[in-house]
Amino acid sequence: MKDKIKISEIFYSIQGEGINAGIPSVFIRFFGCNLQCHFCDTKYAWNPTDTTYQELSTKEVVNKIMQFPLAKNLIFTGGEPALFQTAIRKIFKHLPKNQSFTLELETNGSIEIEDDFWDTINISPKLKNAGNLPYKIHAFDPNLTSKTWWKFVVEDKSDIPEILALQKKLTIPCSRILLMPLAKTKKEIEKNSPQIIEICKKFGFRFCPRLHIFVYSDKKAV
């Protein structure tokens, strides 16, 4: 449909990951991704056989966002939202100008970010443990450095050399690297978190809790 945006879901919750974990937020989840991670906890947001997405106009997306007046942090996620930057730009332009929103992007790092209106850019490069073919991590605009945080889903210590190599290549400060335990359920979070915390202590990285999984396990729209 012309001028329609494929949206998997729009919902109100707290940010479960990253530097802004715990902040009440509206999530705008786009449908579609350029990767297919085997451990993805939102496969419904990119699986071609899934037809639960909606095709919404820019105005309809904004209207849904405004149904949650207490949430001023907007998280654009997916799937891979960087595939839909033209649509995001239209949504941004139609947000009420008399309200102060912060804008947060979740991306796998494979696509150039074209706009500088983001307050937080969460880059989550997929390691070999995700099961994708190797892909190039985009070198982000230096002007966005202060807004970028790098999140890695870690299975165990065997993933660390890959992270260290990328850190060296892109000159990422340890303070901006966050490690998240590989998990889809509360039980897996509880099991895998201790070893990831020890790795963070060893290398000076930040441990990243996955609050939504710990509280809601694998439920949708939370």
Secondary structure by P-SEA (a helix, b strand, c coil): ccccccccbbbbbccccccccccbbbbbcccccccccccccccccccccccccccccaaaaaaaaaccccccbbbbbcccccccaaaaaaaaaaccccbbbbbbbbcccccccccccccbbbbbbbcccccccccccccccccccccbbbbbbcccccaaaaaaaaaaaaccccccbbbbcccccaaaaaacaaaaaaaaaacbbbbbbccccccccccccc
